[in-house]
Amino acid sequence: MFIASVHTVMGIALLAAGDQDTELSFWFTLFGVVGVGLGLAMIDLERARGFVPAPVLGTLALVTACGLIYQPLSGFVTLLVPVGVGALGWWRARNALVAA
C-alpha cells in the first residue's frame, strides 16, 4: 500500500509540475492506483482467508509482467516482492489444506 500511494502522489506531482513526459506521469499514477486497489483487496482477502487467492496473485503478476515489458526500469519491479510473498503464503495454505 505504501509503495502504491507514493507512486500515485509522484505521478500526480510529475503531471502537475509539467517538467516530465506525460507518459512517465501516466505510468506512475496508473501503478499507484492499481497498486492501491490490489493492496486493499489483498489485505482484505488475507485477513478473511489467511492467504491471498490464486486469481488475485495472478492479476498482480499480470500487471507486474505488463509493466515490466513496457517500462523495464520502473516501479513495477517493486511488485515482485508482494507477488513472491503472496505466492509463498498461498503455497503454504494450499499444502496445509491438502494435508488436512
N, C-alpha and C positions, 0 to 999 in steps of 0.2 A: 504494500500500500504506500509506503513512504517513497519508494523509487517512482512509482506511477504518479504520485502527487507532485513530486519535484519536476518530473518531465512535463506535466501539464502546465505548471506555472512557468517553466522555462520556455515552452512553446509559445504561450501567450505573450510573454515578455519579449521574445525574439520577434514576433509578429508586430507588436506594438512599437518596438524600437525602430523597425524598418531597416536595420543595418545588415541583416542576414537575408539569405534567399528564402522566398516564401515556402519552397519545398522543405527546407530544414525545419521551419516553424510548424508546418503541417505534420511532419513525422514526429516531432517532439510532442505535439498536442495529441495526435492520434494514439501514440504509445501510452501517454498518460491516461487518457480517457478509457481506452481498452484495458489498461492495467488496473485502474481503479475498479472497473466493473468486474473483471475476473478475480481481483483480490477480494472483493466483498463476497462474491459467490463462493470462492474457495474457503474463506473464513467461516461462512455460514454452514457450508456442507461439511467441513471438517469438524465443526462443533457438533453437528447433528449426527454424523455417521462415524466419526473417529478417523476418517480418511477422506481424501478427495477422490471422487469417482473418475473412472477412466475417460468418459466423454469430456469432462471439464479439463482434465490433463491433456487430452488430445487437442482440444481447442487452443489451449495455451501453447502447446507445441507447434501447432499450425501457424498461429500468429507469430511465434518466435521464428519459425523457418521462413515465412514470407518476409518478415522484417530483415532477417539476416541476408536473404537473397537480394533484396532491393537496396539495403543500406548495411553492408557488412560491418562497418566501423561505426556502430550506433549504440543506443541504449538497449537495443534488443538483445544484446549479449547478456545483459543482467537477468533476462528472463530464464536463462539456462539454469540458474540456481533454484528458483521455485519449481521448475519442471522436474529437476532431479530429486529434490526433497519430496515433492508430491508423489513422484513415481515410486520412491523408496517406501513411503508410508502406505501407498496403495498396495504394493507388493507384499508388505508385511501383513496388512489386514486381510488380503486375499489368502495368503498362506495360513493365517490363523483360522479363517472360515473353512478352508479345505480340511485342516487338521481336526476341526471340531466335529 
